[in-house]
Amino acid sequence: MSEQNLEALRSQIDELNLEILRLINERAEVVNEIGKIKEKQGVNRYDPLRERHMLNLLKEHNKGPLNQMTVDYIFKQIFKTALKQLEADKKKELLVSRKKKSEDTVIEINGEKIGSGTPTFVFGPCSVESYDQVAKVAASIQSKGLKLIRGGAYKPRTSPYDFQGLGLEGLKILKQISKEYGLAVVTEIVTPAHIEEALDYIDVIQIGARNMQNFELLKAVGATNKPVLLKRGLAATIDEFIHAAEYIMSKGNENIMLCERGIRTYEKATRNTLDISAVPILKQETHLPVFVDVTHSTGRRDLLLPCAKAAIAIGADGVMAEVHPDPSVALSDSQQQMDIPQFDAFYEEIQKFMKQYEFKA
């Protein structure tokens, strides 16, 4: 008789479990509808006062045998799970999300198909200092059959007394170099006010690490038709990085390239800490091409080659590094730029490495 009672009670538990499951899912659907309404209203999805009201209501009606602490814990987990589900659903809706677009975005710049499976290389000086300086680097880049050059005309610096770039004059030098050497220009824009004057001189707008969450700038470049290279912020999470790209794409510009350039940690052996794992995560979470800037992430010439190899091996769509004819007299970041012979040796080693993986430079 007791065996029959046990089976009956177990059956009752199974039915209750299924009913709880049905109610939890039904509750999740209602929460989702509330979330949609709040989103349209621009209201925060999480409301602590509302949560307290629900817990008080449960306390008022709790007749046991569960004590109130246990009831609060169970329902707080239910509330938390619902919020997490809302966030997950929202992430699926992001324009940059891999779930929104399954195939890789490929961006063609000056004959380079970035994101097509073959790594793209972007080299050039940290700052544009003179025509001769940039021309020497451009000649070396051109001789390797490469198609892009980087160089800063506007330089946001930690100290207001450091070299801030040549501005419009720097853009004119880059444009002249572009015409003479057949190279597409990648350069940083630091304020929305500079965009209009810069568009005629450049091919790719770079958003630097310090401006990753300059939302007005992100929206402004999103309204252009120029490809954008977006660098990860100094202390930005991957989620924040992805949402920064979403700002750009939400304004209509789909030609976005992400760039991991190291994050700030307690480690002092390198300028920043290269988060190499960000590459596959970004490739999984988004459909955008992903670069690795080995210069700013390490700040050390002796680490550029191994980190570039690591970036390629882990699936990066491109590598960035800085080159200067004479780094010892560079007006910015002199300790981390390669000179021309070092650049030649670096690129030769990269080509050998890529042949092992059947990549073509």
C-alpha positions in Angstrom: 0.0 0.0 0.0 2.8 2.4 0.9 4.5 1.7 -2.4 1.3 2.7 -4.3 1.2 5.9 -2.2 4.8 6.7 -3.1 4.2 6.3 -6.8 1.0 8.4 -6.6 2.9 11.2 -4.8 5.7 11.0 -7.4 3.2 11.2 -10.2 1.7 14.3 -8.4 5.2 15.8 -8.2 5.7 15.3 -12.0 2.4 17.0 -12.7 3.3 19.9 -10.4 6.7 20.2 -12.1 5.1 20.4 -15.5 2.6 23.0 -14.3 5.4 25.1 -12.7 7.3 24.8 -16.0 4.2 26.0 -18.0 3.7 28.9 -15.6 7.3 30.0 -15.7 7.3 30.0 -19.5 4.0 31.8 -19.5 5.4 34.3 -17.1 8.5 34.8 -19.4 6.2 35.6 -22.3 4.4 38.3 -20.3 7.8 39.7 -19.1 8.9 39.8 -22.8 5.8 41.8 -23.7 6.4 44.2 -20.8 10.0 44.6 -22.0 8.9 45.5 -25.5 6.6 48.2 -24.1 9.3 49.6 -21.9 11.8 49.7 -24.8 9.3 51.8 -26.9 8.9 54.1 -23.9 12.7 54.3 -23.4 12.3 53.0 -19.8 14.8 50.8 -18.0 13.8 47.2 -18.1 14.8 46.6 -14.5 12.6 48.2 -11.9 13.7 47.5 -8.3 10.5 49.1 -6.8 8.4 46.7 -8.9 10.6 43.7 -7.7 10.1 44.8 -4.1 6.3 45.0 -4.7 6.2 41.5 -6.1 8.2 40.1 -3.2 6.0 41.8 -0.7 2.9 40.4 -2.4 4.4 36.9 -2.2 5.2 37.4 1.5 1.7 38.5 2.2 0.3 35.3 0.6 2.9 32.8 1.7 1.2 30.2 3.9 4.2 27.8 4.1 5.6 25.3 4.5 8.5 27.2 2.7 9.9 30.0 4.9 10.0 33.5 3.4 13.8 33.5 2.9 13.5 30.5 0.6 10.5 31.9 -1.3 12.4 35.2 -1.8 15.5 33.3 -3.1 13.4 31.2 -5.5 11.6 34.1 -7.0 14.6 36.3 -7.2 16.2 33.6 -9.4 13.1 33.6 -11.5 13.2 37.4 -11.9 16.9 37.3 -12.7 16.5 34.6 -15.3 13.7 36.6 -17.0 16.0 39.7 -17.2 18.8 37.7 -18.6 16.5 36.2 -21.2 15.4 39.7 -22.2 19.0 40.8 -22.6 19.8 37.7 -24.7 16.8 38.3 -26.9 17.9 41.9 -27.3 21.5 40.8 -28.3 20.0 38.6 -31.0 18.4 41.6 -32.5 21.7 43.6 -32.9 22.5 44.4 -36.5 26.1 43.4 -35.9 25.1 40.1 -34.4 26.1 36.8 -36.0 22.5 35.6 -35.3 21.2 38.6 -37.3 23.5 37.8 -40.3 25.1 34.4 -40.5 27.6 35.0 -43.3 30.8 37.1 -42.8 30.8 40.7 -43.9 33.4 41.3 -46.5 34.6 44.9 -47.1 36.4 45.7 -50.3 38.9 48.6 -50.1 41.3 49.3 -52.9 41.1 45.8 -54.2 41.5 44.2 -50.7 38.6 42.0 -49.7 38.7 42.3 -46.0 37.1 39.4 -44.1 37.3 37.0 -47.0 39.6 34.6 -45.3 43.0 36.0 -46.3 44.6 38.3 -43.7 44.9 42.0 -44.7 47.8 44.1 -43.4 47.7 47.8 -42.5 51.1 49.5 -41.9 52.2 53.0 -41.5 53.6 55.7 -39.1 51.9 56.5 -35.9 51.7 60.2 -36.8 52.0 62.0 -40.1 55.0 64.3 -39.6 56.1 65.2 -43.1 55.7 64.2 -46.7 59.1 62.6 -46.9 58.5 60.6 -43.7 55.3 59.1 -45.0 56.6 58.6 -48.6 59.5 56.4 -47.4 57.0 54.1 -45.5 54.6 54.1 -48.4 57.3 53.1 -50.9 58.1 50.1 -48.6 54.4 49.2 -48.3 53.9 49.4 -52.1 57.0 47.3 -52.8 55.3 44.4 -50.8 52.2 44.6 -52.9 50.1 45.9 -50.0 47.1 48.2 -50.6 46.6 50.2 -47.4 48.5 52.7 -45.3 47.7 54.1 -41.9 48.8 57.4 -40.4 47.5 59.8 -37.8 46.7 63.4 -38.9 44.7 64.0 -35.6 46.3 62.5 -32.5 44.5 62.4 -29.2 47.2 62.2 -26.7 47.3 61.6 -22.9 49.1 64.8 -22.3 47.9 68.1 -23.9 51.6 69.0 -24.4 52.4 66.1 -26.6 52.3 66.3 -30.4 48.6 66.4 -31.5 49.1 65.8 -35.3 49.2 68.1 -38.3 45.5 68.1 -38.8 44.3 69.1 -42.2 47.9 69.4 -43.5 48.4 65.8 -42.5 45.3 64.8 -44.4 46.6 66.5 -47.5 49.9 64.7 -47.2 48.1 61.3 -46.9 46.0 62.2 -50.0 49.1 62.9 -52.0 50.7 59.7 -50.9 47.5 57.8 -51.8 47.6 59.1 -55.3 51.4 58.6 -55.9 51.6 55.1 -54.3 48.1 53.7 -55.0 47.4 53.1 -51.3 44.1 53.5 -49.5 44.4 55.7 -46.4 43.3 54.7 -42.9 43.3 57.6 -40.4 41.7 58.5 -37.2 38.9 61.1 -36.8 38.5 62.4 -33.3 35.5 64.7 -33.5 32.3 64.9 -35.6 33.4 68.4 -36.7 36.4 67.0 -38.6 34.4 64.4 -40.6 33.2 66.6 -43.4 36.6 68.0 -44.2 38.3 64.6 -43.9 36.0 62.6 -46.2 37.7 63.8 -49.4 41.2 62.8 -48.2 40.7 59.4 -46.6 39.4 55.9 -47.5 38.8 54.4 -44.0 37.7 56.3 -40.9 39.5 55.0 -37.7 37.8 55.5 -34.4 40.5 55.3 -31.7 40.4 53.5 -28.4 39.8 56.7 -26.4 36.7 57.5 -28.6 35.1 54.0 -28.7 32.2 55.3 -26.6 32.1 58.8 -28.1 28.6 58.2 -29.1 28.1 61.4 -31.1 31.2 60.5 -33.2 30.0 56.9 -33.7 26.6 58.2 -34.9 28.3 60.7 -37.2 30.5 58.2 -38.9 27.6 55.8 -39.1 25.9 58.4 -41.3 28.8 58.3 -43.8 29.5 55.7 -46.5 33.1 55.3 -45.6 34.4 52.1 -44.1 35.1 52.4 -40.3 37.9 50.7 -38.3 36.7 50.7 -34.7 39.2 50.1 -32.0 38.4 48.6 -28.6 38.5 51.0 -25.7 41.2 50.8 -23.1 39.0 49.1 -20.5 36.0 48.1 -22.6 34.3 44.8 -22.3 33.6 42.9 -25.5 29.9 43.6 -25.0 30.6 47.3 -24.8 32.8 47.0 -27.9 30.0 45.2 -29.8 27.4 47.9 -28.8 29.8 50.6 -30.0 29.8 49.0 -33.4 26.0 48.8 -33.2 25.9 52.6 -32.8 27.6 52.9 -36.2 25.5 50.3 -38.0 22.3 51.6 -36.5 22.8 54.8 -38.6 23.2 52.9 -41.8 26.9 52.2 -42.2 27.5 48.5 -42.5 31.2 48.6 -43.4 32.6 48.2 -40.0 35.9 46.5 -39.0 36.7 45.8 -35.4 40.2 46.1 -34.0 41.5 44.5 -30.8 44.3 46.7 -29.6 44.9 45.5 -26.1 43.2 46.4 -22.8 44.6 48.0 -19.7 45.4 45.6 -16.9 47.8 45.5 -13.9 50.6 44.0 -16.1 53.5 46.3 -16.8 55.6 44.1 -19.1 53.6 45.4 -22.1 52.0 48.7 -22.9 48.6 47.0 -22.8 47.5 43.4 -22.5 46.6 41.8 -25.8 43.3 40.0 -25.4 43.9 37.5 -28.2 40.8 35.5 -27.1 38.7 38.5 -28.2 39.3 37.6 -31.8 37.3 34.3 -31.9 34.7 35.7 -29.5 34.1 38.7 -31.8 34.0 36.4 -34.8 31.4 34.2 -33.1 29.3 37.1 -31.8 29.4 39.3 -34.9 29.7 39.0 -38.6 32.3 41.8 -38.9 36.0 41.5 -39.8 38.4 41.6 -36.9 41.8 43.2 -36.8 44.6 43.0 -34.2 46.8 46.0 -33.6 50.0 44.5 -32.4 51.8 47.8 -31.9 49.5 49.4 -29.4 48.6 46.2 -27.6 52.3 45.4 -26.8 54.2 48.6 -27.1 57.3 46.5 -27.8 59.0 45.9 -31.1 60.3 42.5 -30.0 56.8 41.2 -29.5 55.2 42.4 -32.8 56.1 39.3 -34.8 54.9 36.6 -32.3 51.7 38.5 -31.6 51.0 39.0 -35.3 51.5 35.3 -35.8 49.2 34.6 -32.9 46.5 36.9 -34.4 46.7 35.2 -37.8 46.7 31.7 -36.3 43.6 32.4 -34.2 41.6 33.7 -37.1 42.1 37.5 -37.3 41.1 39.1 -40.6 43.9 41.6 -40.4 46.9 42.9 -38.6 48.0 46.5 -37.9 51.5 47.7 -37.0 53.4 50.9 -37.1 56.4 51.7 -39.2 58.6 54.8 -39.2 61.7 55.6 -41.3 63.6 56.6 -38.1 61.6 55.7 -34.9 64.2 57.4 -32.7 63.1 60.8 -33.9 59.4 60.0 -34.2 57.1 62.6 -32.6 54.9 59.9 -31.1 55.3 56.3 -29.9 59.0 56.2 -30.9 59.7 53.1 -28.8 57.2 50.8 -30.5 57.5 51.6 -34.2 59.5 49.5 -36.6 62.1 51.0 -38.9 62.1 50.0 -42.6 64.7 47.1 -42.3 62.8 45.8 -39.3 59.6 46.1 -41.3 61.1 44.1 -44.1 62.2 41.3 -41.8 58.9 41.3 -40.0 56.9 41.0 -43.2 59.2 38.3 -44.7 58.7 36.2 -41.5 54.9 36.7 -41.7 54.9 35.5 -45.3 56.8 32.4 -44.3 54.4 31.8 -41.4 51.4 32.2 -43.6 52.7 29.8 -46.2 52.6 27.1 -43.5 48.9 27.8 -43.0 48.3 28.1 -46.8 47.5 31.8 -46.5 48.5 34.2 -49.3 49.7 37.7 -48.4 
